[in-house]
Amino acid sequence: MKRRFPAALLALCGLLATLLTATPAAAEDAPAEHWRSMWVDGFNEGIYTPAQVTELVADATALNANALIVQVARRYDCFCNRALYPRTDAAIDPAPYDPLDEVIAQAHAAGIEVHAWVNVNTLWNSATPPRSPDHVYNQHGPGATGADRWLNKKTDGTEKVGNNTYIDPGHPAAVEYIVAGIRSIVTEYDVDGINLDYIRYPDGSSTFTHSDWGYNDVAVARYQALTGTSEVPAADDPAWNDWRRDQITNLVRKIYLTMYDVDPLLRLSHDAITYGFGPQTVGGWENTRTYAEVLQDWKGWLDEGIMDTVVAMNYKREWNPDQARMFDEWNEVLADWQGDRHTVNGPALYLNGIPDSVAQVHDTLTPSAAGNTMAGWSGYSYANASMTAVSDPATKDSERAALIAALTEGPDAPFAQDVAVPEMTWKTAPTTGHVTGTVALRDGTALDQVTMTLDPILGHGDDRRQTADGAGWFGFANVTPGVYFVRIDLPDGVVGKPLAVVTVRPGDIATADFTRLVPLP
C-alpha cells in the first residue's frame, strides 16, 4: 500500500534538499531533461514472463530511455494481481507472477520510470467473452439491461463494430468504475504515473466533423434532463457535441485530482489523437478530427493543467510527403501549446524504416518557428521497431537492436547521452491548489449536473463555474491560493446550505461538502 504525503511537505523537502546540495558546478553538471520512452503493448510479448521483462529493461537501458509506458489494462483486464480490474486472460506466466510488479522492480532498479498504460473507453474486442465473471464486459456489456448497460452506442443503434465494444463516458456508473480502477493501480503499485489511452469517443463515425457515438440511453437521458428537451439530439448538434466533449474532460479532471489525492507527484499522461493534417491546414483546433470527430480536447486539458504530459500519437509515414507534412504540423502545435506542462512526440516506428524514424527523432528535437521544443519522444512500439519488423517478424529483435544503435551511436546520435525525465515543477514546487467536493441529498442521492461556482472572497483569485458529474462530484484544479466561496445553484425542490468557504493553499486539496441537502416534501 502506498503512503500518502502532503504535497506541500514534499515540495518543502525538495526545496531544502536543493538549497543544501546545489552548487554552481553541480548545476552545470546536471543532466539535461528530456522524456525518452517506448510504448510496450500488452497484445505482444514483452512483459509476459520475468525473462521478457529483463530483456525489455536491457533494451530500454541500451536506448538510454528513462521511462516505459507499459500496457497494464488493455480492455479492463489487468496485467497485475491487485487492481480492481480482473487478471488478464493473456498467456502470461501463472500467478503469483505479477507483470506490473516485475516491470516496476526491474525498471526502477535500472533508473527507469514506469507509467501504467490504461485503455479507458475500449471495453472488449473478441467474440469470446472474458473468463472472469467480474469483468465489466460480463457485468455491464451486451447481457446487461437498463442502467446496468454501459455500452456506447451510435445514433443508429450500433453498439458493436466487428468484435469491438466501448464504454460510454456519459454514463456515471461507468465513470466511477474507471476512476476506481485507476485509483486501485496507483494505490497498490509503485508506478510513476498513469498513461490514458482511448480517452475519447470511438472512431468510425460517418463524417470527420462530429461523432456518431454517445447514445447510451443513460447518457442521452442525462443530456435531456440538463437541457429540458425530450428529443434525442442530432449527431451534429453543437450543444450535444460540447456536452459529450465535456464528459471526457470531466473524466480527465476527476482522474487527475483522484491521483493527486493518492500521491501529488504521480504523473498523468495520455495518448493524444493527431489524425490527418494539423490545425494550420484545417482552419484551427476546433476543426481538427481530434476535437470535432473523437471529441478529445487535449489542448484544453493542457490549458487547464489537468494533464501533466500529452504523449501524441503522431503516427505518420515520413516517406509519404502528405504525412510528413502532417507530422511537422502537429510537431509545431505540440511544441507551441505545451505551456507550463509537457508534450511528448510519439511517432509510429512500425510505419517507417529506421532512417526515417531517426529523422523524426531529429524533427522532434528541432524547435518550432516560435522557438519552443517538446519535452520528449516516445516510440510506438517496443514490439515492432520498424516497418520491416512488421512485415518480417523474424527480424523483430534485430530491427530493434538496429534502431537502438542508430539512436545512440555515432556523432549525430540523438540519444547518445543519458538524460533525466523532465521535472513537473507545478507539482514539485506547486503555486496553486485544488478544490473538490460532492453534492448530494442526505440519503446519498447524487445531484447530477448542478452548477457549481467558485468565487474569490474580496475579489482576489479565480472565478470559475462547472457542473457536478453524475456522482455529484466536482473539482476545480490549479486554483490561485486564497479564500473562496463555493456556491451551488440549488435545483427546484431542494433546500439546504448553498454556500461553503474554503481556503486554497499551494499543493493541497480543499474540500467543500454539500451532502446534507434535502428535498422539499
NUKOLSE-921602 format. One record per residue (C-alpha): x, y, z; residue in one letter. Coordinates in pm, whole numbers, plus 32768, in hexadecimal, padded with zeros to 4 digits. Layout:
BEGIN
+------+------+------+-----+
|    u |    v |    w | res |
+------+------+------+-----+
|    X |    Y |    Z |   a |
...
+------+------+------+-----+
***
This chain:
BEGIN
+------+------+------+-----+
|    u |    v |    w | res |
+------+------+------+-----+
| 8000 | 8000 | 8000 |   m |
| 808A | 8153 | 7FA2 |   k |
| 80B1 | 825A | 80AC |   r |
| 8021 | 83B1 | 8064 |   r |
| 80F2 | 84E6 | 80AE |   f |
| 806C | 864D | 80A8 |   p |
| 80DE | 86FF | 7F6E |   a |
| 814C | 8831 | 8030 |   a |
| 8233 | 875B | 8108 |   l |
| 82C4 | 86B0 | 7FD4 |   l |
| 8303 | 87FE | 7F2F |   a |
| 83AA | 8889 | 8069 |   l |
| 848B | 8758 | 8086 |   c |
| 84EF | 8779 | 7F1C |   g |
| 853E | 88EA | 7F45 |   l |
| 8611 | 88AC | 807C |   l |
| 86D0 | 8795 | 7FCF |   a |
| 8719 | 887A | 7EAA |   t |
| 8792 | 8995 | 7F88 |   l |
| 8870 | 88AF | 8053 |   l |
| 8914 | 87F4 | 7F35 |   t |
| 891A | 88D4 | 7E04 |   a |
| 8A58 | 8984 | 7D9B |   t |
| 8AAA | 8A3F | 7C5B |   p |
| 8B80 | 891B | 7BE5 |   a |
| 8A6E | 881D | 7C34 |   a |
| 8973 | 88EC | 7B73 |   a |
| 8A55 | 88ED | 7A42 |   e |
| 8A84 | 8774 | 7A5A |   d |
| 8910 | 8727 | 7A83 |   a |
| 888A | 864C | 7969 |   p |
| 87A7 | 86E0 | 7863 |   a |
| 8636 | 8692 | 7882 |   e |
| 8585 | 85DD | 7768 |   h |
| 847B | 84CE | 7773 |   w |
| 84E7 | 8392 | 76BB |   r |
| 8404 | 8265 | 76BC |   s |
| 8366 | 8151 | 75F5 |   m |
| 8204 | 80CE | 7605 |   w |
| 81FF | 7F5E | 766D |   v |
| 80B0 | 7ED2 | 7600 |   d |
| 8002 | 7DAC | 76A5 |   g |
| 7F9B | 7D04 | 7560 |   f |
| 8102 | 7C9F | 751A |   n |
| 820D | 7BFF | 75EE |   e |
| 82E1 | 7CE0 | 76C5 |   g |
| 8262 | 7CB3 | 782A |   i |
| 81C8 | 7B57 | 781A |   y |
| 82E7 | 7AB9 | 78DE |   t |
| 83FE | 7B38 | 79C3 |   p |
| 84FA | 7AE2 | 78B3 |   a |
| 8442 | 7BC0 | 77BB |   q |
| 8444 | 7CDB | 78B7 |   v |
| 85BB | 7CB0 | 78E3 |   t |
| 85EB | 7CCE | 776B |   e |
| 8503 | 7DFB | 775E |   l |
| 85C0 | 7EB6 | 786D |   v |
| 870E | 7E60 | 77CC |   a |
| 8694 | 7EEC | 767F |   d |
| 860E | 8026 | 7728 |   a |
| 875B | 8056 | 77D7 |   t |
| 8816 | 802D | 768E |   a |
| 8733 | 8137 | 75F5 |   l |
| 8782 | 8224 | 7716 |   n |
| 860C | 822F | 7755 |   a |
| 8591 | 82B9 | 789F |   n |
| 8427 | 8244 | 7896 |   a |
| 834E | 8126 | 781F |   l |
| 81DB | 813F | 77CD |   i |
| 8168 | 7FDD | 781B |   v |
| 800B | 7F67 | 77C2 |   q |
| 7F74 | 7EF0 | 7908 |   v |
| 7E02 | 7EFA | 78AC |   a |
| 7DAD | 7EA9 | 7742 |   r |
| 7C35 | 7E73 | 7753 |   r |
| 7BED | 7E85 | 78CA |   y |
| 7CCD | 7D56 | 78FA |   d |
| 7E00 | 7D91 | 79CD |   c |
| 7F67 | 7D19 | 79A7 |   f |
| 7F74 | 7D21 | 7B20 |   c |
| 7EE0 | 7C72 | 7C4F |   n |
| 7E6F | 7D84 | 7D3D |   r |
| 7D9E | 7E78 | 7C71 |   a |
| 7C26 | 7E99 | 7C58 |   l |
| 7C32 | 7E0C | 7AF7 |   y |
| 7C45 | 7C8F | 7AE0 |   p |
| 7D89 | 7BE5 | 7A7B |   r |
| 7DB9 | 7BD1 | 7903 |   t |
| 7D66 | 7A9D | 7833 |   d |
| 7EA8 | 7AD3 | 776C |   a |
| 7FA9 | 79BB | 7771 |   a |
| 8081 | 7A4A | 7884 |   i |
| 8138 | 7976 | 7984 |   d |
| 8045 | 78EE | 7A88 |   p |
| 8007 | 7995 | 7BD6 |   a |
| 80AA | 79F8 | 7CB7 |   p |
| 8169 | 7A9B | 7B9A |   y |
| 8102 | 7C07 | 7B8B |   d |
| 817D | 7CB3 | 7A4C |   p |
| 8153 | 7E12 | 7AD6 |   l |
| 8213 | 7DC2 | 7C13 |   d |
| 8329 | 7D25 | 7B44 |   e |
| 8346 | 7E4C | 7A56 |   v |
| 834D | 7F44 | 7B74 |   i |
| 8458 | 7E83 | 7C31 |   a |
| 8540 | 7E55 | 7B09 |   q |
| 850A | 7FAA | 7A69 |   a |
| 8531 | 806C | 7BAC |   h |
| 8672 | 7FAE | 7BF8 |   a |
| 86F1 | 802D | 7AA7 |   a |
| 8682 | 8192 | 7AEB |   g |
| 855E | 8184 | 79F7 |   i |
| 8401 | 8206 | 7A44 |   e |
| 82CC | 812D | 7A0F |   v |
| 8186 | 81C6 | 7996 |   h |
| 805B | 80DD | 799D |   a |
| 7FA7 | 80EE | 7850 |   w |
| 7E2E | 80CD | 7881 |   v |
| 7D30 | 80BE | 7767 |   n |
| 7BFF | 8182 | 77D6 |   v |
| 7AD2 | 8165 | 76F1 |   n |
| 7B22 | 8021 | 7638 |   t |
| 7A5A | 7F0B | 76DC |   l |
| 7AA4 | 7DC4 | 7623 |   w |
| 7B1C | 7D53 | 74CB |   n |
| 7AD9 | 7BDF | 74AA |   s |
| 79B4 | 7AFF | 7453 |   a |
| 7A12 | 7A33 | 7588 |   t |
| 79B1 | 7AE1 | 76CD |   p |
| 7AB7 | 7B0C | 77DE |   p |
| 7AD1 | 79E6 | 78CF |   r |
| 7A9F | 7AAE | 7A0C |   s |
| 7930 | 7ADC | 7A6D |   p |
| 799D | 7C22 | 7B11 |   d |
| 7A1A | 7CB6 | 79CB |   h |
| 7955 | 7DEE | 7976 |   v |
| 78F9 | 7D5B | 7822 |   y |
| 7844 | 7C3D | 78CF |   n |
| 77A7 | 7D22 | 79D1 |   q |
| 7749 | 7E51 | 78FD |   h |
| 7771 | 7DEA | 7791 |   g |
| 7680 | 7D4B | 7697 |   p |
| 75D7 | 7C74 | 779F |   g |
| 7579 | 7D98 | 787F |   a |
| 7436 | 7E5F | 7870 |   t |
| 73C2 | 7FB6 | 78D9 |   g |
| 74B3 | 808E | 799D |   a |
| 759A | 7F62 | 79CA |   d |
| 75EE | 7F6E | 7858 |   r |
| 7720 | 804E | 782B |   w |
| 7757 | 8015 | 76B7 |   l |
| 7798 | 813C | 75D6 |   n |
| 76A4 | 814B | 74B7 |   k |
| 7692 | 81FB | 7368 |   k |
| 756E | 82D1 | 72FB |   t |
| 74F2 | 81AF | 7223 |   d |
| 74F4 | 80C0 | 734D |   g |
| 763D | 8010 | 72F9 |   t |
| 76F8 | 7F9D | 742F |   e |
| 77F6 | 7EB5 | 7392 |   k |
| 78F3 | 7EEE | 727E |   v |
| 7978 | 7D9A | 721F |   g |
| 79C4 | 7D08 | 7375 |   n |
| 7A11 | 7E5C | 740E |   n |
| 7936 | 7EEF | 751E |   t |
| 7965 | 8033 | 75DB |   y |
| 78FF | 80DA | 7720 |   i |
| 7839 | 821F | 7716 |   d |
| 78E3 | 832F | 77E5 |   p |
| 7791 | 83D7 | 780C |   g |
| 7722 | 82BC | 78F4 |   h |
| 776A | 831E | 7A61 |   p |
| 7796 | 81B9 | 7AE1 |   a |
| 7894 | 8171 | 79CF |   a |
| 7956 | 82A9 | 7A2C |   v |
| 7960 | 8240 | 7B99 |   e |
| 79E5 | 80EA | 7B39 |   y |
| 7AF3 | 817D | 7A5A |   i |
| 7B69 | 826A | 7B6A |   v |
| 7B5F | 815A | 7C74 |   a |
| 7C2C | 8073 | 7B98 |   g |
| 7D39 | 8178 | 7B68 |   i |
| 7D3A | 81CA | 7CDA |   r |
| 7D70 | 8059 | 7D25 |   s |
| 7EA5 | 804E | 7C45 |   i |
| 7F4B | 8184 | 7CD3 |   v |
| 7EF8 | 8118 | 7E36 |   t |
| 7F75 | 7FB3 | 7E1A |   e |
| 80A3 | 7FE2 | 7D35 |   y |
| 81D4 | 80C5 | 7D3E |   d |
| 8199 | 814D | 7BE1 |   v |
| 821C | 82A0 | 7B7B |   d |
| 80DE | 82FB | 7AC9 |   g |
| 7FAF | 8294 | 79FE |   i |
| 7F9F | 82A9 | 7883 |   n |
| 7E3B | 82BE | 77FD |   l |
| 7DE8 | 8233 | 76A7 |   d |
| 7C99 | 8248 | 75ED |   y |
| 7C30 | 8367 | 76CF |   i |
| 7B3D | 83D6 | 75BF |   r |
| 7A13 | 8364 | 74F2 |   y |
| 7A47 | 8247 | 73FA |   p |
| 7AAA | 825B | 728E |   d |
| 79C4 | 81F6 | 7172 |   g |
| 78D6 | 831E | 715B |   s |
| 7834 | 837D | 7013 |   s |
| 78F7 | 84C2 | 6FFB |   t |
| 7A2D | 856F | 7082 |   f |
| 795F | 8696 | 7102 |   t |
| 78A8 | 85F0 | 7223 |   h |
| 7883 | 84A6 | 72DD |   s |
| 776A | 83AD | 72A4 |   d |
| 77B1 | 8315 | 73FC |   w |
| 7734 | 8363 | 755A |   g |
| 75CD | 82E7 | 7546 |   y |
| 75C6 | 8204 | 7675 |   n |
| 7467 | 8229 | 7703 |   d |
| 74E2 | 82AA | 7852 |   v |
| 75C6 | 83AC | 77AD |   a |
| 74B0 | 842D | 76CC |   v |
| 73BF | 8443 | 77F3 |   a |
| 74BC | 8512 | 78B6 |   r |
| 74E3 | 8602 | 7793 |   y |
| 736B | 861E | 776F |   q |
| 7345 | 8666 | 78E4 |   a |
| 744C | 8779 | 78D1 |   l |
| 73BE | 8822 | 779B |   t |
| 724D | 87E7 | 77E0 |   g |
| 720D | 873F | 7692 |   t |
| 7163 | 85F6 | 7648 |   s |
| 7207 | 85D7 | 74F4 |   e |
| 7330 | 84F6 | 74AD |   v |
| 7441 | 85E9 | 743E |   p |
| 74C4 | 85DC | 72DC |   a |
| 762C | 856A | 72B5 |   a |
| 768F | 86BE | 7227 |   d |
| 75DF | 878D | 7335 |   d |
| 76EC | 887F | 73B7 |   p |
| 7664 | 887A | 751A |   a |
| 7662 | 86FC | 751C |   w |
| 77C5 | 86FB | 7497 |   n |
| 7831 | 87E3 | 75B0 |   d |
| 777F | 870F | 76B6 |   w |
| 7825 | 85CD | 7642 |   r |
| 7978 | 8677 | 762F |   r |
| 7941 | 86F2 | 7792 |   d |
| 7903 | 858C | 7807 |   q |
| 7A65 | 8531 | 779D |   i |
| 7AFA | 866B | 7836 |   t |
| 7A3D | 8636 | 797C |   n |
| 7AC3 | 84D1 | 798A |   l |
| 7C28 | 8549 | 7953 |   v |
| 7C01 | 864E | 7A64 |   r |
| 7B79 | 854B | 7B56 |   k |
| 7C94 | 8457 | 7B0D |   i |
| 7D94 | 856E | 7B34 |   y |
| 7D15 | 85DD | 7C88 |   l |
| 7CDB | 8478 | 7CFE |   t |
| 7E45 | 8421 | 7CB2 |   m |
| 7EB6 | 8564 | 7D56 |   y |
| 7DFB | 84FE | 7E91 |   d |
| 7EBA | 83B4 | 7E9C |   v |
| 8011 | 8444 | 7E49 |   d |
| 8042 | 85AC | 7DD0 |   p |
| 817D | 854F | 7D10 |   l |
| 80DE | 844C | 7C2C |   l |
| 80E0 | 84AC | 7ABD |   r |
| 7FA2 | 849A | 79EC |   l |
| 7FE8 | 8472 | 7878 |   s |
| 7F10 | 840E | 7755 |   h |
| 7F2E | 839D | 75ED |   d |
| 7EB6 | 84C0 | 751A |   a |
| 7E08 | 84A4 | 73CB |   i |
| 7EAC | 8557 | 72A3 |   t |
| 7DDC | 84D9 | 7180 |   y |
| 7E1B | 8577 | 702D |   g |
| 7EA5 | 86D1 | 6FF7 |   f |
| 7EDE | 87BF | 7116 |   g |
| 7E12 | 88F3 | 7172 |   p |
| 7EEA | 89C8 | 708A |   q |
| 7E4F | 891C | 6F5B |   t |
| 7CEB | 88D2 | 6FD0 |   v |
| 7CA0 | 8A2A | 705C |   g |
| 7CE0 | 8A15 | 71D0 |   g |
| 7CD5 | 8926 | 72F7 |   w |
| 7B58 | 890C | 72F6 |   e |
| 7B5F | 888A | 718F |   n |
| 7C57 | 8771 | 71D0 |   t |
| 7BD9 | 860D | 71DA |   r |
| 7C61 | 85F9 | 733B |   t |
| 7B76 | 8702 | 73C0 |   y |
| 7A4D | 86D6 | 72D5 |   a |
| 7A3D | 8561 | 7286 |   e |
| 7ABC | 84AA | 73BA |   v |
| 7A6E | 85CD | 74A8 |   l |
| 7BC2 | 85D3 | 7552 |   q |
| 7C25 | 8731 | 75C4 |   d |
| 7D8A | 86EF | 7631 |   w |
| 7DE9 | 8857 | 75E8 |   k |
| 7CE7 | 88C2 | 76E9 |   g |
| 7D71 | 87C5 | 77E2 |   w |
| 7ECA | 885F | 77C1 |   l |
| 7E3A | 89BB | 77EE |   d |
| 7D79 | 8954 | 7926 |   e |
| 7EA3 | 8896 | 79AD |   g |
| 7DE9 | 874D | 79DF |   i |
| 7ED9 | 868D | 78FF |   m |
| 8047 | 8682 | 795E |   d |
| 80C9 | 85EE | 781B |   t |
| 802D | 85CC | 76C3 |   v |
| 80CF | 84A8 | 760B |   v |
| 805C | 84E1 | 74A7 |   a |
| 801A | 83B8 | 73C7 |   m |
| 80B8 | 846B | 72A0 |   n |
| 80A7 | 8334 | 71C8 |   y |
| 8118 | 83A9 | 7070 |   k |
| 81E4 | 8310 | 6F56 |   r |
| 8318 | 83EA | 6F23 |   e |
| 8340 | 8360 | 6DC3 |   w |
| 81E6 | 83DF | 6D5E |   n |
| 81F5 | 8557 | 6D10 |   p |
| 8095 | 85A4 | 6D8F |   d |
| 80CB | 84E3 | 6ED0 |   q |
| 8222 | 8580 | 6F03 |   a |
| 8174 | 86D1 | 6EF5 |   r |
| 806D | 8659 | 6FEE |   m |
| 8184 | 85EA | 70D6 |   f |
| 822B | 8740 | 70C5 |   d |
| 80E6 | 87FC | 70FD |   e |
| 8094 | 873B | 7237 |   w |
| 81FC | 8760 | 72AD |   n |
| 81D8 | 88D7 | 729C |   e |
| 8096 | 88F3 | 7365 |   v |
| 8108 | 87F0 | 7460 |   l |
| 8238 | 88C5 | 74AB |   a |
| 817D | 8A0F | 74A8 |   d |
| 804F | 899D | 7576 |   w |
| 8123 | 88FB | 7684 |   q |
| 810C | 8A22 | 7771 |   g |
| 818C | 89C6 | 78C9 |   d |
| 8138 | 8856 | 789C |   r |
| 81E5 | 8751 | 77C0 |   h |
| 81A5 | 86D1 | 7662 |   t |
| 8250 | 859B | 75D9 |   v |
| 825D | 8535 | 746C |   n |
| 81FD | 83C9 | 742E |   g |
| 8257 | 8358 | 72CD |   p |
| 81EE | 820B | 7238 |   a |
| 8329 | 813A | 7215 |   l |
| 825E | 8028 | 716D |   y |
| 8204 | 810B | 7048 |   l |
| 836A | 8171 | 6FFB |   n |
| 84BF | 80E9 | 6FAF |   g |
| 85D0 | 8130 | 70AA |   i |
| 866A | 825B | 6FEF |   p |
| 8514 | 8305 | 6FDF |   d |
| 84D4 | 82C3 | 7150 |   s |
| 8623 | 835E | 71A5 |   v |
| 85CA | 848A | 70CD |   a |
| 8483 | 84B0 | 7190 |   q |
| 8546 | 84AF | 72D5 |   v |
| 861B | 85CF | 7253 |   h |
| 84DA | 8682 | 71E9 |   d |
| 8457 | 8656 | 734A |   t |
| 858F | 86F7 | 73D9 |   l |
| 8580 | 8820 | 72E9 |   t |
| 84DE | 895A | 737D |   p |
| 83A3 | 89E3 | 72DD |   s |
| 83A5 | 8B2F | 7222 |   a |
| 834A | 8BD1 | 736D |   a |
| 8479 | 8B35 | 7412 |   g |
| 83C1 | 8A2D | 74DF |   n |
| 842E | 88C2 | 7506 |   t |
| 8364 | 8798 | 7578 |   m |
| 83BE | 86EC | 76BD |   a |
| 840C | 859C | 7622 |   g |
| 83DB | 8471 | 753E |   w |
| 832C | 8321 | 755E |   s |
| 8341 | 8211 | 7455 |   g |
| 821F | 8133 | 73F2 |   y |
| 826F | 8028 | 742F |   s |
| 8363 | 7F45 | 74E0 |   y |
| 82CC | 7E15 | 7431 |   a |
| 82FA | 7E9E | 72D1 |   n |
| 8422 | 7F89 | 72B7 |   a |
| 8404 | 7FB5 | 713C |   s |
| 8323 | 7F6C | 7014 |   m |
| 8413 | 7E52 | 6FBB |   t |
| 83CF | 7DAF | 710D |   a |
| 825A | 7DB6 | 70C0 |   v |
| 827D | 7D16 | 6F69 |   s |
| 838B | 7C20 | 6FD9 |   d |
| 8352 | 7BBC | 7146 |   p |
| 8498 | 7AF4 | 7149 |   a |
| 8551 | 7C40 | 7143 |   t |
| 84A9 | 7CDC | 7273 |   k |
| 85D5 | 7CBD | 735B |   d |
| 86D6 | 7D1F | 7257 |   s |
| 8609 | 7E4C | 71E5 |   e |
| 85E3 | 7EBF | 734D |   r |
| 8759 | 7E9E | 7381 |   a |
| 879A | 7F5F | 7240 |   a |
| 86B0 | 8078 | 72AF |   l |
| 875A | 808E | 7403 |   i |
| 88B0 | 80A0 | 735B |   a |
| 883C | 81AD | 7267 |   a |
| 87B7 | 8283 | 7383 |   l |
| 88DB | 825A | 7473 |   t |
| 8A1A | 8227 | 73A5 |   e |
| 8AD8 | 8320 | 72CE |   g |
| 8B1B | 8496 | 72D8 |   p |
| 89B5 | 84F8 | 727B |   d |
| 8903 | 83F3 | 734F |   a |
| 87E7 | 84AB | 7406 |   p |
| 87DF | 83BF | 7532 |   f |
| 8954 | 8392 | 756A |   a |
| 8945 | 841D | 76CD |   q |
| 8872 | 83CC | 77FB |   d |
| 8770 | 84D4 | 7851 |   v |
| 8677 | 8506 | 796B |   a |
| 84FD | 84FE | 7950 |   v |
| 8488 | 8669 | 794E |   p |
| 8424 | 86E3 | 7AA6 |   e |
| 82B8 | 873B | 7AE3 |   m |
| 8303 | 8883 | 7B92 |   t |
| 818F | 88CD | 7BB8 |   w |
| 8187 | 879F | 7CA0 |   k |
| 82E0 | 87A2 | 7D41 |   t |
| 82C5 | 8916 | 7D8E |   a |
| 814F | 895E | 7D74 |   p |
| 80C8 | 8ABE | 7D65 |   t |
| 7F59 | 8A5E | 7D4A |   t |
| 7E64 | 8981 | 7E05 |   g |
| 7D23 | 88C6 | 7DB9 |   h |
| 7BBB | 88B3 | 7E30 |   v |
| 7AE0 | 877C | 7E28 |   t |
| 7991 | 8721 | 7EBB |   g |
| 784F | 865D | 7E9D |   t |
| 76E7 | 86CE | 7E72 |   v |
| 75DD | 85DE | 7EF2 |   a |
| 749F | 85BA | 7FB9 |   l |
| 74B1 | 853A | 811E |   r |
| 7449 | 83E1 | 80A8 |   d |
| 757C | 83D3 | 7FC7 |   g |
| 74CC | 841F | 7E7E |   t |
| 75C2 | 84DD | 7DA2 |   a |
| 7551 | 8622 | 7D01 |   l |
| 75BC | 85FD | 7B9A |   d |
| 762A | 8729 | 7AC8 |   q |
| 75DD | 883A | 7BC3 |   v |
| 76A6 | 8976 | 7B8D |   t |
| 77C4 | 89BE | 7C7C |   m |
| 7870 | 8B10 | 7C93 |   t |
| 79BE | 8B69 | 7D2C |   l |
| 79CD | 8CD8 | 7D97 |   d |
| 7AF8 | 8D81 | 7E3B |   p |
| 7AB0 | 8E3F | 7F7A |   i |
| 7B11 | 8FAF | 7F5D |   l |
| 7B42 | 8F81 | 7DE8 |   g |
| 7C9E | 8EE6 | 7DF2 |   h |
| 7CC2 | 8D9A | 7D36 |   g |
| 7C0D | 8CCA | 7C34 |   d |
| 7A9D | 8CD6 | 7BD4 |   d |
| 7A28 | 8B8D | 7B3C |   r |
| 78EE | 8AC9 | 7AEF |   r |
| 78B5 | 8959 | 7AA3 |   q |
| 77AE | 884D | 7ACE |   t |
| 77BF | 8729 | 7BBF |   a |
| 77D9 | 85D4 | 7B1B |   d |
| 76E8 | 84B0 | 7B31 |   g |
| 776E | 8452 | 7C8A |   a |
| 7745 | 85B6 | 7D07 |   g |
| 78BE | 85ED | 7CFE |   w |
| 795E | 8734 | 7C95 |   f |
| 7AC4 | 87AE | 7C89 |   g |
| 7B78 | 88F3 | 7C43 |   f |
| 7CE3 | 88B3 | 7BEA |   a |
| 7E0E | 899E | 7C02 |   n |
| 7D64 | 8AB5 | 7CC2 |   v |
| 7E1E | 8BEE | 7D31 |   t |
| 7E53 | 8BDF | 7EAC |   p |
| 7D59 | 8CA2 | 7F78 |   g |
| 7C09 | 8C8D | 8025 |   v |
| 7ADB | 8C38 | 7F52 |   y |
| 7965 | 8C0D | 7F5B |   f |
| 78ED | 8ACA | 7EBA |   v |
| 7782 | 8AF2 | 7E52 |   r |
| 7680 | 89FD | 7DD3 |   i |
| 7556 | 8A5D | 7CFB |   d |
| 7453 | 8994 | 7DB9 |   l |
| 7363 | 88E1 | 7CD0 |   p |
| 71ED | 8915 | 7CF6 |   d |
| 715F | 8852 | 7E18 |   g |
| 72A6 | 8836 | 7ED8 |   v |
| 7308 | 8904 | 8008 |   v |
| 7440 | 891C | 80DC |   g |
| 757A | 89E4 | 8111 |   k |
| 75DF | 8A67 | 7FB6 |   p |
| 772F | 8AF6 | 801D |   l |
| 787C | 8A7C | 80A9 |   a |
| 79C0 | 8B32 | 80F3 |   v |
| 7B0C | 8A8D | 8097 |   v |
| 7C76 | 8AF8 | 80B8 |   t |
| 7D50 | 8A98 | 7F92 |   v |
| 7EC0 | 8A5C | 7FE1 |   r |
| 7FD8 | 8A01 | 7EF1 |   p |
| 7FED | 888B | 7EB9 |   g |
| 7EBB | 8833 | 7F89 |   d |
| 7D57 | 87C8 | 7F3D |   i |
| 7C47 | 888C | 7FEF |   a |
| 7AF6 | 87E1 | 8010 |   t |
| 7994 | 8868 | 800F |   a |
| 787A | 878D | 8092 |   d |
| 7719 | 87AD | 8009 |   f |
| 7693 | 8659 | 8070 |   t |
| 7583 | 86C1 | 8165 |   r |
| 748B | 8754 | 8070 |   l |
| 731F | 86EF | 8090 |   v |
| 71FA | 86E1 | 7F9E |   p |
| 70C4 | 87A9 | 7FEC |   l |
| 6FA0 | 86D2 | 805E |   p |
+------+------+------+-----+
***
